[in-house]
Amino acid sequence: RVRWAIWMPDGRIIYSRTEDAPRSMEANLWSVNADPETGRAQSDPRRLTDWVGFRMRVFSTTADGKTFVFMNDIEQSDVWIADLADNGTRLESPQRMTLSEKMDWAGGWTPDSKHVLFYSDRAGIYDLFSQAIDDTSAQPLTRSAEEQRSPRMCPDEQCVLFMEWPMTKAGGPAPIAGNIMRMPAGGGPSDTLFSVNGYYGAGGAGSYLAAVGGYPSFRCPREKGALCVVAEKDATGNKVNFTTFDPYKGRARQIASLDFEIGRAHV
């Protein structure tokens, strides 16, 4: 949980440490006295700041130790919408939809194109939300003790698919598997469709990049009756397999794989 540290001229080590959930994306400054010969602590850690919206790193100090500087490296993502112009090659009138100071990532649209489905950690864990494009407040789709991400409409527009993992602690090991879940489009209890390998997020549990990127991931076409496709790494981590699935029946068949080591796709 230590993000950065510096040894001060007076013998103290000042360091930044991430906060407990639900503030695991924030950090504050702490100090501990240390023996300059052995490096061993000579005091209990002492909190120096309890600020909200900070994530300190890149420290520096003057030679006399009286001035200390740092960079506030807080990260935040938001959902924006815009009109497509010039045959989809240019964005017009972009506007920010989500006004939370937490992580917000777009998932998909409702069939009428009037609401955006997204996931956010505004309640301390990634949950699913829906927000009208002409509104400033979001409505929760789920409330769960699990991490839920990437809400997308089923091809028949009757259900919402999403990914779910057990709750992870910042800096802790990421889950090795999750589930593709299904819930009614109008809301209600969700069902497990099938399990998927890996943990969605390029940076590991508790990091900014844990919010987006990596595998597994899935997409669905808009054509009713069509199959969706999920991409997930195999046990070696060197290959991504692409498998079709039915939103109501589960996995169908593997249609392609990509080998990272030789950069070649197999279909």
C-alpha atoms as an extended CHARMM CRD file, in Angstrom:
* protein
*
       267  EXT
         1         1  ARG       CA              0.0000000000        0.0000000000        0.0000000000  PROA      1               0.0000000000
         2         2  VAL       CA              3.0530000000        2.3140000000        0.0080000000  PROA      2               0.0000000000
         3         3  ARG       CA              3.0950000000        4.3640000000       -3.1990000000  PROA      3               0.0000000000
         4         4  TRP       CA              6.1560000000        6.5780000000       -2.7270000000  PROA      4               0.0000000000
         5         5  ALA       CA              8.6940000000        7.4220000000       -0.0360000000  PROA      5               0.0000000000
         6         6  ILE       CA             11.5550000000        9.8060000000        0.7380000000  PROA      6               0.0000000000
         7         7  TRP       CA             14.1670000000        9.8760000000        3.4860000000  PROA      7               0.0000000000
         8         8  MET       CA             14.1740000000       13.3260000000        5.0630000000  PROA      8               0.0000000000
         9         9  PRO       CA             17.3280000000       15.0680000000        6.4130000000  PROA      9               0.0000000000
        10        10  ASP       CA             16.0060000000       14.8000000000        9.9890000000  PROA      10              0.0000000000
        11        11  GLY       CA             15.8920000000       10.9960000000        9.8070000000  PROA      11              0.0000000000
        12        12  ARG       CA             12.1920000000       10.5790000000        9.1200000000  PROA      12              0.0000000000
        13        13  ILE       CA             10.8570000000        8.5740000000        6.2090000000  PROA      13              0.0000000000
        14        14  ILE       CA              7.7930000000       10.2650000000        4.7150000000  PROA      14              0.0000000000
        15        15  TYR       CA              5.6540000000        8.0040000000        2.5510000000  PROA      15              0.0000000000
        16        16  SER       CA              2.2220000000        7.9010000000        0.9370000000  PROA      16              0.0000000000
        17        17  ARG       CA             -0.0870000000        4.9810000000        1.7270000000  PROA      17              0.0000000000
        18        18  THR       CA             -3.3900000000        4.0870000000        0.1050000000  PROA      18              0.0000000000
        19        19  GLU       CA             -6.5370000000        4.3520000000        2.2010000000  PROA      19              0.0000000000
        20        20  ASP       CA             -8.8800000000        1.5430000000        3.1810000000  PROA      20              0.0000000000
        21        21  ALA       CA            -11.9010000000        0.8060000000        0.9940000000  PROA      21              0.0000000000
        22        22  PRO       CA            -13.9930000000        2.5390000000       -0.1710000000  PROA      22              0.0000000000
        23        23  ARG       CA            -11.1870000000        5.1490000000       -0.5320000000  PROA      23              0.0000000000
        24        24  SER       CA             -8.6310000000        2.7290000000       -1.9590000000  PROA      24              0.0000000000
        25        25  MET       CA             -7.9530000000        5.0350000000       -4.9380000000  PROA      25              0.0000000000
        26        26  GLU       CA             -6.7800000000        7.7680000000       -2.5310000000  PROA      26              0.0000000000
        27        27  ALA       CA             -3.5680000000        8.0530000000       -0.5010000000  PROA      27              0.0000000000
        28        28  ASN       CA             -2.2740000000       10.1880000000        2.3580000000  PROA      28              0.0000000000
        29        29  LEU       CA              1.0830000000       11.0280000000        3.9070000000  PROA      29              0.0000000000
        30        30  TRP       CA              2.5810000000        9.1450000000        6.8380000000  PROA      30              0.0000000000
        31        31  SER       CA              5.9740000000        9.3490000000        8.5800000000  PROA      31              0.0000000000
        32        32  VAL       CA              8.1690000000        7.0290000000       10.6320000000  PROA      32              0.0000000000
        33        33  ASN       CA             11.4930000000        7.6820000000       12.3370000000  PROA      33              0.0000000000
        34        34  ALA       CA             14.2410000000        5.3770000000       11.0810000000  PROA      34              0.0000000000
        35        35  ASP       CA             17.8020000000        4.5380000000       12.0990000000  PROA      35              0.0000000000
        36        36  PRO       CA             20.0710000000        5.8410000000        9.3150000000  PROA      36              0.0000000000
        37        37  GLU       CA             22.5780000000        3.0210000000        9.9450000000  PROA      37              0.0000000000
        38        38  THR       CA             20.1960000000        0.0630000000        9.8700000000  PROA      38              0.0000000000
        39        39  GLY       CA             17.0520000000        1.4630000000        8.2830000000  PROA      39              0.0000000000
        40        40  ARG       CA             14.9560000000       -0.0040000000       11.0910000000  PROA      40              0.0000000000
        41        41  ALA       CA             11.9450000000        1.9120000000       12.3530000000  PROA      41              0.0000000000
        42        42  GLN       CA             12.4380000000        3.7710000000       15.6250000000  PROA      42              0.0000000000
        43        43  SER       CA              8.8290000000        4.8770000000       16.0700000000  PROA      43              0.0000000000
        44        44  ASP       CA              5.2850000000        3.8940000000       15.1930000000  PROA      44              0.0000000000
        45        45  PRO       CA              3.9510000000        5.2670000000       11.8840000000  PROA      45              0.0000000000
        46        46  ARG       CA              2.2500000000        8.6300000000       12.2590000000  PROA      46              0.0000000000
        47        47  ARG       CA             -0.3910000000       10.0240000000        9.9070000000  PROA      47              0.0000000000
        48        48  LEU       CA              0.5010000000       13.4770000000        8.5550000000  PROA      48              0.0000000000
        49        49  THR       CA             -2.5380000000       14.1670000000        6.3470000000  PROA      49              0.0000000000
        50        50  ASP       CA             -6.1380000000       13.0250000000        6.0790000000  PROA      50              0.0000000000
        51        51  TRP       CA             -7.0980000000       14.7410000000        2.8490000000  PROA      51              0.0000000000
        52        52  VAL       CA             -9.8280000000       13.6790000000        0.4260000000  PROA      52              0.0000000000
        53        53  GLY       CA             -9.1020000000       13.4840000000       -3.3030000000  PROA      53              0.0000000000
        54        54  PHE       CA             -5.3270000000       13.0850000000       -3.0380000000  PROA      54              0.0000000000
        55        55  ARG       CA             -2.9360000000       10.3740000000       -4.2250000000  PROA      55              0.0000000000
        56        56  MET       CA              0.6190000000       11.5530000000       -3.5620000000  PROA      56              0.0000000000
        57        57  ARG       CA              3.8090000000       10.4770000000       -5.3160000000  PROA      57              0.0000000000
        58        58  VAL       CA              7.1080000000       11.8950000000       -6.7260000000  PROA      58              0.0000000000
        59        59  PHE       CA              8.5080000000       13.4690000000       -3.5510000000  PROA      59              0.0000000000
        60        60  SER       CA             11.3230000000       15.9820000000       -3.1380000000  PROA      60              0.0000000000
        61        61  THR       CA             12.6970000000       18.0800000000       -0.2750000000  PROA      61              0.0000000000
        62        62  THR       CA             15.1040000000       20.9520000000        0.2670000000  PROA      62              0.0000000000
        63        63  ALA       CA             18.4990000000       20.2240000000        1.8340000000  PROA      63              0.0000000000
        64        64  ASP       CA             17.4060000000       21.5550000000        5.2270000000  PROA      64              0.0000000000
        65        65  GLY       CA             14.2010000000       19.4930000000        5.1740000000  PROA      65              0.0000000000
        66        66  LYS       CA             11.9680000000       22.5180000000        5.7640000000  PROA      66              0.0000000000
        67        67  THR       CA             10.1670000000       22.3930000000        2.4030000000  PROA      67              0.0000000000
        68        68  PHE       CA              8.5610000000       19.2510000000        1.0020000000  PROA      68              0.0000000000
        69        69  VAL       CA              6.8840000000       18.9150000000       -2.3850000000  PROA      69              0.0000000000
        70        70  PHE       CA              4.8530000000       16.1600000000       -4.0330000000  PROA      70              0.0000000000
        71        71  MET       CA              2.6580000000       15.5060000000       -7.0590000000  PROA      71              0.0000000000
        72        72  ASN       CA             -1.0350000000       14.8050000000       -6.5860000000  PROA      72              0.0000000000
        73        73  ASP       CA             -1.6590000000       11.9040000000       -8.9470000000  PROA      73              0.0000000000
        74        74  ILE       CA             -5.3670000000       11.2680000000       -8.4220000000  PROA      74              0.0000000000
        75        75  GLU       CA             -6.9890000000        9.6060000000      -11.4400000000  PROA      75              0.0000000000
        76        76  GLN       CA            -10.5970000000        9.7850000000      -12.5070000000  PROA      76              0.0000000000
        77        77  SER       CA            -12.6250000000        8.6190000000      -15.4990000000  PROA      77              0.0000000000
        78        78  ASP       CA            -16.0110000000        9.8990000000      -16.6700000000  PROA      78              0.0000000000
        79        79  VAL       CA            -18.6150000000        9.0380000000      -19.2760000000  PROA      79              0.0000000000
        80        80  TRP       CA            -19.0250000000       11.5720000000      -22.0890000000  PROA      80              0.0000000000
        81        81  ILE       CA            -21.3900000000       11.6340000000      -25.0580000000  PROA      81              0.0000000000
        82        82  ALA       CA            -21.1290000000       13.4590000000      -28.3790000000  PROA      82              0.0000000000
        83        83  ASP       CA            -22.7030000000       13.6140000000      -31.8310000000  PROA      83              0.0000000000
        84        84  LEU       CA            -20.9510000000       11.9320000000      -34.7450000000  PROA      84              0.0000000000
        85        85  ALA       CA            -20.3270000000       14.1320000000      -37.7850000000  PROA      85              0.0000000000
        86        86  ASP       CA            -18.7210000000       13.7110000000      -41.2100000000  PROA      86              0.0000000000
        87        87  ASN       CA            -19.6600000000       10.0400000000      -41.5610000000  PROA      87              0.0000000000
        88        88  GLY       CA            -18.4600000000        9.2240000000      -38.0740000000  PROA      88              0.0000000000
        89        89  THR       CA            -15.0000000000       10.7460000000      -38.4260000000  PROA      89              0.0000000000
        90        90  ARG       CA            -15.5070000000       13.7160000000      -36.1020000000  PROA      90              0.0000000000
        91        91  LEU       CA            -17.1420000000       14.4000000000      -32.7230000000  PROA      91              0.0000000000
        92        92  GLU       CA            -19.4430000000       17.3550000000      -32.2290000000  PROA      92              0.0000000000
        93        93  SER       CA            -20.7630000000       18.9420000000      -29.0100000000  PROA      93              0.0000000000
        94        94  PRO       CA            -19.1140000000       16.5810000000      -26.4940000000  PROA      94              0.0000000000
        95        95  GLN       CA            -20.5660000000       16.8030000000      -23.0190000000  PROA      95              0.0000000000
        96        96  ARG       CA            -19.7910000000       15.0830000000      -19.7420000000  PROA      96              0.0000000000
        97        97  MET       CA            -22.5870000000       12.8650000000      -18.4430000000  PROA      97              0.0000000000
        98        98  THR       CA            -21.3310000000       11.4790000000      -15.1230000000  PROA      98              0.0000000000
        99        99  LEU       CA            -20.6160000000       14.0870000000      -12.4520000000  PROA      99              0.0000000000
       100       100  SER       CA            -19.2890000000       11.7620000000       -9.7530000000  PROA      100             0.0000000000
       101       101  GLU       CA            -15.6730000000       12.2340000000       -8.6280000000  PROA      101             0.0000000000
       102       102  LYS       CA            -15.2090000000        8.4540000000       -8.7640000000  PROA      102             0.0000000000
       103       103  MET       CA            -14.4240000000        6.0500000000      -11.6160000000  PROA      103             0.0000000000
       104       104  ASP       CA            -17.1370000000        5.8510000000      -14.2870000000  PROA      104             0.0000000000
       105       105  TRP       CA            -16.7780000000        3.6590000000      -17.3950000000  PROA      105             0.0000000000
       106       106  ALA       CA            -19.2920000000        3.2970000000      -20.2150000000  PROA      106             0.0000000000
       107       107  GLY       CA            -20.7060000000       -0.1310000000      -21.0240000000  PROA      107             0.0000000000
       108       108  GLY       CA            -23.4370000000        0.2730000000      -23.6410000000  PROA      108             0.0000000000
       109       109  TRP       CA            -26.7090000000        1.8850000000      -24.7160000000  PROA      109             0.0000000000
       110       110  THR       CA            -30.3340000000        1.0180000000      -24.1010000000  PROA      110             0.0000000000
       111       111  PRO       CA            -32.2410000000        0.1030000000      -27.2990000000  PROA      111             0.0000000000
       112       112  ASP       CA            -33.9220000000        3.5290000000      -27.4910000000  PROA      112             0.0000000000
       113       113  SER       CA            -30.5210000000        5.2720000000      -27.3440000000  PROA      113             0.0000000000
       114       114  LYS       CA            -31.7940000000        7.4530000000      -24.4930000000  PROA      114             0.0000000000
       115       115  HSD       CA            -29.8360000000        5.8680000000      -21.6250000000  PROA      115             0.0000000000
       116       116  VAL       CA            -26.2030000000        4.8690000000      -21.1710000000  PROA      116             0.0000000000
       117       117  LEU       CA            -25.2870000000        1.7920000000      -19.1510000000  PROA      117             0.0000000000
       118       118  PHE       CA            -22.0610000000        2.1460000000      -17.1760000000  PROA      118             0.0000000000
       119       119  TYR       CA            -20.1980000000        0.8700000000      -14.1340000000  PROA      119             0.0000000000
       120       120  SER       CA            -18.7930000000        2.9550000000      -11.2890000000  PROA      120             0.0000000000
       121       121  ASP       CA            -17.0930000000        2.6160000000       -7.8970000000  PROA      121             0.0000000000
       122       122  ARG       CA            -18.9760000000        5.6100000000       -6.4720000000  PROA      122             0.0000000000
       123       123  ALA       CA            -20.4180000000        3.3890000000       -3.7280000000  PROA      123             0.0000000000
       124       124  GLY       CA            -17.0330000000        1.8600000000       -2.8790000000  PROA      124             0.0000000000
       125       125  ILE       CA            -17.2640000000       -1.1400000000       -5.2240000000  PROA      125             0.0000000000
       126       126  TYR       CA            -17.9380000000       -1.3810000000       -8.9620000000  PROA      126             0.0000000000
       127       127  ASP       CA            -21.7080000000       -1.4990000000       -9.5200000000  PROA      127             0.0000000000
       128       128  LEU       CA            -23.9030000000       -1.0680000000      -12.5860000000  PROA      128             0.0000000000
       129       129  PHE       CA            -25.8410000000        2.1140000000      -13.3690000000  PROA      129             0.0000000000
       130       130  SER       CA            -28.0910000000        3.6370000000      -16.0150000000  PROA      130             0.0000000000
       131       131  GLN       CA            -28.3360000000        7.3390000000      -16.8020000000  PROA      131             0.0000000000
       132       132  ALA       CA            -30.4800000000        9.2580000000      -19.2940000000  PROA      132             0.0000000000
       133       133  ILE       CA            -28.4960000000       11.3890000000      -21.7270000000  PROA      133             0.0000000000
       134       134  ASP       CA            -30.4940000000       14.4740000000      -20.6860000000  PROA      134             0.0000000000
       135       135  ASP       CA            -30.1910000000       13.8290000000      -16.9260000000  PROA      135             0.0000000000
       136       136  THR       CA            -27.4320000000       14.4560000000      -14.3740000000  PROA      136             0.0000000000
       137       137  SER       CA            -28.2460000000       11.6550000000      -11.9390000000  PROA      137             0.0000000000
       138       138  ALA       CA            -27.6530000000        7.9290000000      -12.3600000000  PROA      138             0.0000000000
       139       139  GLN       CA            -29.9470000000        5.0970000000      -11.3350000000  PROA      139             0.0000000000
       140       140  PRO       CA            -28.4070000000        1.8910000000       -9.9060000000  PROA      140             0.0000000000
       141       141  LEU       CA            -29.1070000000       -1.2980000000      -11.8180000000  PROA      141             0.0000000000
       142       142  THR       CA            -27.6410000000       -3.5590000000       -9.1410000000  PROA      142             0.0000000000
       143       143  ARG       CA            -26.5210000000       -3.5470000000       -5.5230000000  PROA      143             0.0000000000
       144       144  SER       CA            -24.0500000000       -6.3080000000       -4.7470000000  PROA      144             0.0000000000
       145       145  ALA       CA            -21.0710000000       -7.2300000000       -2.5800000000  PROA      145             0.0000000000
       146       146  GLU       CA            -19.3350000000       -8.3990000000       -5.7720000000  PROA      146             0.0000000000
       147       147  GLU       CA            -17.4870000000       -6.3550000000       -8.4140000000  PROA      147             0.0000000000
       148       148  GLN       CA            -19.7290000000       -5.8760000000      -11.4400000000  PROA      148             0.0000000000
       149       149  ARG       CA            -18.5940000000       -4.3670000000      -14.7400000000  PROA      149             0.0000000000
       150       150  SER       CA            -19.3160000000       -3.8310000000      -18.4480000000  PROA      150             0.0000000000
       151       151  PRO       CA            -23.1250000000       -3.8400000000      -18.7020000000  PROA      151             0.0000000000
       152       152  ARG       CA            -24.3200000000       -4.4820000000      -22.2660000000  PROA      152             0.0000000000
       153       153  MET       CA            -27.7290000000       -5.1720000000      -23.7790000000  PROA      153             0.0000000000
       154       154  CYS       CA            -28.5350000000       -8.6480000000      -25.0820000000  PROA      154             0.0000000000
       155       155  PRO       CA            -29.1730000000       -8.8610000000      -28.8350000000  PROA      155             0.0000000000
       156       156  ASP       CA            -32.9210000000       -9.3900000000      -28.2260000000  PROA      156             0.0000000000
       157       157  GLU       CA            -32.9960000000       -6.2750000000      -25.9590000000  PROA      157             0.0000000000
       158       158  GLN       CA            -34.7060000000       -8.2840000000      -23.2030000000  PROA      158             0.0000000000
       159       159  CYS       CA            -31.7430000000       -8.6310000000      -20.8340000000  PROA      159             0.0000000000
       160       160  VAL       CA            -28.5070000000       -7.0190000000      -19.7110000000  PROA      160             0.0000000000
       161       161  LEU       CA            -25.2460000000       -8.9670000000      -19.6180000000  PROA      161             0.0000000000
       162       162  PHE       CA            -22.3150000000       -8.0510000000      -17.3840000000  PROA      162             0.0000000000
       163       163  MET       CA            -19.1800000000       -9.4830000000      -15.7400000000  PROA      163             0.0000000000
       164       164  GLU       CA            -18.8310000000      -10.1890000000      -12.0250000000  PROA      164             0.0000000000
       165       165  TRP       CA            -15.9270000000      -11.0430000000       -9.6730000000  PROA      165             0.0000000000
       166       166  PRO       CA            -15.5160000000      -11.4540000000       -5.9160000000  PROA      166             0.0000000000
       167       167  MET       CA            -14.6080000000       -8.2080000000       -4.1630000000  PROA      167             0.0000000000
       168       168  THR       CA            -10.8340000000       -7.6020000000       -4.1570000000  PROA      168             0.0000000000
       169       169  LYS       CA             -8.6880000000       -5.5050000000       -1.8210000000  PROA      169             0.0000000000
       170       170  ALA       CA             -6.3230000000       -2.8250000000       -3.1190000000  PROA      170             0.0000000000
       171       171  GLY       CA             -2.9170000000       -4.3630000000       -3.7020000000  PROA      171             0.0000000000
       172       172  GLY       CA             -4.2180000000       -7.8750000000       -3.0700000000  PROA      172             0.0000000000
       173       173  PRO       CA             -4.2170000000      -10.7740000000       -5.5270000000  PROA      173             0.0000000000
       174       174  ALA       CA             -6.7590000000      -10.5270000000       -8.3180000000  PROA      174             0.0000000000
       175       175  PRO       CA             -9.3770000000      -13.2920000000       -8.7010000000  PROA      175             0.0000000000
       176       176  ILE       CA             -8.4240000000      -15.9880000000      -11.1690000000  PROA      176             0.0000000000
       177       177  ALA       CA            -11.9620000000      -16.2720000000      -12.5680000000  PROA      177             0.0000000000
       178       178  GLY       CA            -15.2780000000      -14.4670000000      -12.7470000000  PROA      178             0.0000000000
       179       179  ASN       CA            -18.7220000000      -14.9390000000      -14.2640000000  PROA      179             0.0000000000
       180       180  ILE       CA            -20.7960000000      -13.6540000000      -17.1540000000  PROA      180             0.0000000000
       181       181  MET       CA            -24.1130000000      -12.6540000000      -15.5890000000  PROA      181             0.0000000000
       182       182  ARG       CA            -27.5930000000      -11.9230000000      -16.9820000000  PROA      182             0.0000000000
       183       183  MET       CA            -30.3860000000       -9.7660000000      -15.5620000000  PROA      183             0.0000000000
       184       184  PRO       CA            -33.7730000000       -8.6900000000      -17.0030000000  PROA      184             0.0000000000
       185       185  ALA       CA            -33.6460000000       -5.4410000000      -18.9600000000  PROA      185             0.0000000000
       186       186  GLY       CA            -36.2930000000       -3.9800000000      -16.6560000000  PROA      186             0.0000000000
       187       187  GLY       CA            -34.3720000000       -4.9110000000      -13.5210000000  PROA      187             0.0000000000
       188       188  GLY       CA            -34.5580000000       -7.8360000000      -11.1440000000  PROA      188             0.0000000000
       189       189  PRO       CA            -32.4230000000      -10.7220000000       -9.8620000000  PROA      189             0.0000000000
       190       190  SER       CA            -29.4010000000      -11.7360000000      -11.9320000000  PROA      190             0.0000000000
       191       191  ASP       CA            -28.3620000000      -15.2520000000      -12.9730000000  PROA      191             0.0000000000
       192       192  THR       CA            -24.9300000000      -16.7440000000      -13.6400000000  PROA      192             0.0000000000
       193       193  LEU       CA            -24.5460000000      -17.6510000000      -17.3090000000  PROA      193             0.0000000000
       194       194  PHE       CA            -21.0350000000      -19.1990000000      -17.2520000000  PROA      194             0.0000000000
       195       195  SER       CA            -17.5980000000      -18.6520000000      -15.7060000000  PROA      195             0.0000000000
       196       196  VAL       CA            -14.7240000000      -16.8170000000      -17.4180000000  PROA      196             0.0000000000
       197       197  ASN       CA            -10.9720000000      -17.0150000000      -16.8580000000  PROA      197             0.0000000000
       198       198  GLY       CA             -8.9930000000      -14.0600000000      -15.5450000000  PROA      198             0.0000000000
       199       199  TYR       CA             -9.6970000000      -10.6480000000      -14.0760000000  PROA      199             0.0000000000
       200       200  TYR       CA            -10.7270000000       -7.6500000000      -16.1520000000  PROA      200             0.0000000000
       201       201  GLY       CA             -8.2820000000       -4.8170000000      -15.5790000000  PROA      201             0.0000000000
       202       202  ALA       CA             -4.7920000000       -4.1610000000      -16.8770000000  PROA      202             0.0000000000
       203       203  GLY       CA             -3.3410000000       -2.8230000000      -13.6200000000  PROA      203             0.0000000000
       204       204  GLY       CA             -4.4060000000       -5.3940000000      -11.0320000000  PROA      204             0.0000000000
       205       205  ALA       CA             -6.7660000000       -5.0400000000       -8.1080000000  PROA      205             0.0000000000
       206       206  GLY       CA             -7.0450000000       -1.5730000000       -6.5860000000  PROA      206             0.0000000000
       207       207  SER       CA             -5.2700000000        0.3540000000       -9.3400000000  PROA      207             0.0000000000
       208       208  TYR       CA             -6.6300000000        2.8910000000      -11.7920000000  PROA      208             0.0000000000
       209       209  LEU       CA             -6.0430000000        0.4870000000      -14.6840000000  PROA      209             0.0000000000
       210       210  ALA       CA             -8.0250000000       -2.1700000000      -12.8410000000  PROA      210             0.0000000000
       211       211  ALA       CA            -11.0960000000       -0.2900000000      -14.0010000000  PROA      211             0.0000000000
       212       212  VAL       CA            -10.6930000000       -1.0470000000      -17.6810000000  PROA      212             0.0000000000
       213       213  GLY       CA             -8.7140000000       -3.0820000000      -20.1780000000  PROA      213             0.0000000000
       214       214  GLY       CA             -7.4600000000       -6.6050000000      -20.4770000000  PROA      214             0.0000000000
       215       215  TYR       CA             -9.2950000000       -9.9210000000      -20.6120000000  PROA      215             0.0000000000
       216       216  PRO       CA            -11.8770000000      -11.3470000000      -20.2550000000  PROA      216             0.0000000000
       217       217  SER       CA            -14.0870000000       -9.0610000000      -22.3010000000  PROA      217             0.0000000000
       218       218  PHE       CA            -17.2270000000       -9.5840000000      -24.3600000000  PROA      218             0.0000000000
       219       219  ARG       CA            -19.3420000000       -7.9190000000      -27.0550000000  PROA      219             0.0000000000
       220       220  CYS       CA            -22.8200000000       -8.5260000000      -28.4680000000  PROA      220             0.0000000000
       221       221  PRO       CA            -24.2660000000       -7.5180000000      -31.8660000000  PROA      221             0.0000000000
       222       222  ARG       CA            -27.6040000000       -5.7330000000      -32.1720000000  PROA      222             0.0000000000
       223       223  GLU       CA            -29.1300000000       -8.3390000000      -34.4530000000  PROA      223             0.0000000000
       224       224  LYS       CA            -31.8290000000      -10.2770000000      -32.6050000000  PROA      224             0.0000000000
       225       225  GLY       CA            -31.0260000000      -13.9670000000      -32.2390000000  PROA      225             0.0000000000
       226       226  ALA       CA            -27.3170000000      -13.4290000000      -32.8350000000  PROA      226             0.0000000000
       227       227  LEU       CA            -24.5860000000      -14.8710000000      -30.6210000000  PROA      227             0.0000000000
       228       228  CYS       CA            -22.2230000000      -12.8110000000      -28.4580000000  PROA      228             0.0000000000
       229       229  VAL       CA            -18.4480000000      -13.3120000000      -28.2830000000  PROA      229             0.0000000000
       230       230  VAL       CA            -16.2210000000      -13.4970000000      -25.2020000000  PROA      230             0.0000000000
       231       231  ALA       CA            -12.4050000000      -13.1670000000      -25.2750000000  PROA      231             0.0000000000
       232       232  GLU       CA            -10.3430000000      -14.6610000000      -22.4450000000  PROA      232             0.0000000000
       233       233  LYS       CA             -6.7440000000      -15.7210000000      -21.8680000000  PROA      233             0.0000000000
       234       234  ASP       CA             -5.8520000000      -19.3760000000      -21.5410000000  PROA      234             0.0000000000
       235       235  ALA       CA             -4.0090000000      -20.8830000000      -18.5650000000  PROA      235             0.0000000000
       236       236  THR       CA             -0.5790000000      -19.9030000000      -19.9560000000  PROA      236             0.0000000000
       237       237  GLY       CA             -1.5480000000      -16.2590000000      -20.3530000000  PROA      237             0.0000000000
       238       238  ASN       CA              0.0270000000      -16.2350000000      -23.8330000000  PROA      238             0.0000000000
       239       239  LYS       CA             -3.0980000000      -16.8880000000      -25.8750000000  PROA      239             0.0000000000
       240       240  VAL       CA             -6.5350000000      -15.2670000000      -26.1030000000  PROA      240             0.0000000000
       241       241  ASN       CA             -9.4310000000      -17.5110000000      -27.1190000000  PROA      241             0.0000000000
       242       242  PHE       CA            -12.6200000000      -16.1420000000      -28.6750000000  PROA      242             0.0000000000
       243       243  THR       CA            -15.8020000000      -18.1130000000      -27.9730000000  PROA      243             0.0000000000
       244       244  THR       CA            -19.3820000000      -17.4750000000      -29.0320000000  PROA      244             0.0000000000
       245       245  PHE       CA            -22.1710000000      -17.7230000000      -26.4820000000  PROA      245             0.0000000000
       246       246  ASP       CA            -25.9410000000      -17.5570000000      -26.3140000000  PROA      246             0.0000000000
       247       247  PRO       CA            -27.2480000000      -15.0350000000      -23.7330000000  PROA      247             0.0000000000
       248       248  TYR       CA            -29.6610000000      -17.6870000000      -22.4240000000  PROA      248             0.0000000000
       249       249  LYS       CA            -27.9080000000      -21.0100000000      -23.0540000000  PROA      249             0.0000000000
       250       250  GLY       CA            -24.2490000000      -20.2030000000      -22.3890000000  PROA      250             0.0000000000
       251       251  ARG       CA            -21.1070000000      -21.0860000000      -24.3330000000  PROA      251             0.0000000000
       252       252  ALA       CA            -21.3510000000      -22.3140000000      -27.9140000000  PROA      252             0.0000000000
       253       253  ARG       CA            -17.9760000000      -22.8710000000      -29.6400000000  PROA      253             0.0000000000
       254       254  GLN       CA            -14.5080000000      -21.3930000000      -29.9910000000  PROA      254             0.0000000000
       255       255  ILE       CA            -14.1340000000      -19.4510000000      -33.2170000000  PROA      255             0.0000000000
       256       256  ALA       CA            -10.5890000000      -18.0140000000      -33.0260000000  PROA      256             0.0000000000
       257       257  SER       CA             -7.4670000000      -17.6700000000      -30.9040000000  PROA      257             0.0000000000
       258       258  LEU       CA             -4.6150000000      -15.1880000000      -30.8300000000  PROA      258             0.0000000000
       259       259  ASP       CA             -1.1070000000      -16.2710000000      -29.8540000000  PROA      259             0.0000000000
       260       260  PHE       CA              0.7950000000      -13.3510000000      -28.3250000000  PROA      260             0.0000000000
       261       261  GLU       CA              4.2020000000      -15.0170000000      -28.5600000000  PROA      261             0.0000000000
       262       262  ILE       CA              4.2180000000      -15.2630000000      -32.3280000000  PROA      262             0.0000000000
       263       263  GLY       CA              1.6040000000      -12.5840000000      -33.0340000000  PROA      263             0.0000000000
       264       264  ARG       CA             -0.5010000000      -14.8630000000      -35.2180000000  PROA      264             0.0000000000
       265       265  ALA       CA             -4.2380000000      -15.4580000000      -35.1540000000  PROA      265             0.0000000000
       266       266  HSD       CA             -5.7920000000      -18.8840000000      -35.6320000000  PROA      266             0.0000000000
       267       267  VAL       CA             -9.3640000000      -18.9930000000      -36.8690000000  PROA      267             0.0000000000
